[in-house]
């Protein structure tokens, strides 16, 4: 369990004492990312959820799907900013930079995505993710029809909804457990 520096309001399995599947996952993240995110560590006390969450994240965010990974990261940033989750907004801004999205675009996405220098089609999808986050009960068939009229497929719209839901979930874990 965590000692020294507190990275959340609950204990976690630290890298130095990790064993089994948690250690394997930590080692993989260390190789892939150069660090083990604190949001990952917070799941370590519940190995079954740790494993499922890791697989879910990889399937949603890292796998090649209809939506480009950079677009999924934009959704993660817009949702995290809508939820005022500083931890996630910071990390997804950094991830967007890895996709060679310019710093000015990233800053504008975080400040007001509607003013970001993006095409109308992408802005509409980000607007949908924002609405799914802030007022999901107000999403209508007309919203979906509008996205279709811009050329988004039903699969892409589903992916956007799933990414938004994933980050609404993660944002609440991060903020609800004080992850730093």
N, C-alpha and C positions, 0 to 999 in steps of 0.2 A: 504494500500500500504506500501511498505517497507519504513522504516525510518532508523535510526541508521546505522548499518553495511550494506554496499552495497554488495550484493551477485551476482549482475548482473548489466549490464548497463541500464536495464529497471526496472521499478517498478514491484513488485510482491505482491500477497496477502500473508501477513505473517500469521503464525499460530495463533497469538494472536487475529486477527480480521477476520479470516476465518469463513464463514457461509455456510449453505446449503451443496451442494454436495462436494464443495472444502473442507469444514471442515471435513465431513465424510471421504473423501479420505485421508486427512492429518492424522486424528486419526487412520485409518487403517494402514497407513505406519508407524506411530509412534509405534503401537503395534507390527507390523511384523518386522520392521527393527531397531527400537530404535531411529529413526530420520526421518525427511522428507527431501529427497534429494533436493538440490537447483535446479537440472535439472527439477524436478517435479514442483517446485514453479514457474519456469519461464513460464510455460503454464497456470498459474492460472488466468491471465487477459483475457483468452479466454476459458471460461468454456466448450464449446462444444468440442474444441480440447483437452483440459485437460482430459475430460472424455474419448474421443476416444483414445488418446495416452496412457492413463492408461490401458485401456482394451487391446489395441494392445500389450503393453509391457507384461502384464500378460499372454496373449495368446501365444506370441512368446517365452518369456524367462522363465516364471514360470510354465506354464502348462507342464504336461508330454506329450512329443511328441516322435517321432522316435529317434531324436537325444537326447542323454543324456543332461541334463541341464548343466553339467560341460563342455561338448563340445561346447554348445552354448556360454558359458561364455568365453571359449578360443577364439572363433570367435570374440566375442565382444572386447576382449583385442587386438587381432591381427589387427582388423579393426581400433580400436582407436589409436593404435601405428602407423599404416600406415598413419593415418590422423593427427598425432602429437597432438592428443587431450589428454592432460595430465589429465584433470579432469576425463574423462571416463576411461582412462587406469588405473589410480589409483583406482577408484571404482571397476572396474572389476577384478583387481588383488586381491582386498579384497574379492570380491564375490567368486573367485576361491578358496581362502583359506578356505572359509566356506564349500566348497565341498571336503575338505581334499586333495587338490592338493598341493604338497610340495612347499615350498618357492623357492627351487632351480629350479623347473620346471616353476613356475610362472615368476621368473626372466629371465629365458632363453626364454620363450615365448615372453616376452616384448623386449628382446634384439635382438633375431634372432630366430623366431619360427622354422626355418628349422633345427636348432641345438638343439632344445629341446629334451629331452629323451622321445619321444613319438613314437608309431608305425608308420610305413610308411603310413598306411591307414588314420590315423588322420592328419598327416602332409600334405598329399595330399589335404584333405578337407580344412585345414587352408590355403594352397596355393591357392586353388580355391577362398576362401573368400577374400584373399589378392588381387588376380587378379580382382575380381569383384569390389573391392574398387579402385584400382590404374589404371586399364586399362580394364574397362568392355567391351569396344568395341572389345577387342582382345580375349575375351572368345570365344571358338569354340566348335563345336560338338565333336571334338576330346578330349577336356578337360572333357566334360561330359562322354564320352566313357571311358576315363581313370579312372574316379571316379567309374563308374559302374564296371570296370574290377577289382577294389580293393574290391568290395562288397557293395558299397554304393547304396542304392535304389534311384529311382527317387524322392520319397518323402523326403528322407534325403538330397538329393542335393537341392531340393526346399527349405527345411528348412534352409540350410546353406546360400543360396542366400537371403532369407528373413531376416535372422539375420544380414547378412552383410549390406543389404539395411537399416534395422532399425538403425544400428549404424552409417552408413554414414549420415542418417537423423539427429540423435541425436547429433553426433559430430559437425555437422554444426550449429545446434541450440546453443549448448554450446559455441562454439568458436565465432560464429557470434553475440552472445549477452553477451559475457564476463562473463559467469557463472563461479563462483569460488567454 
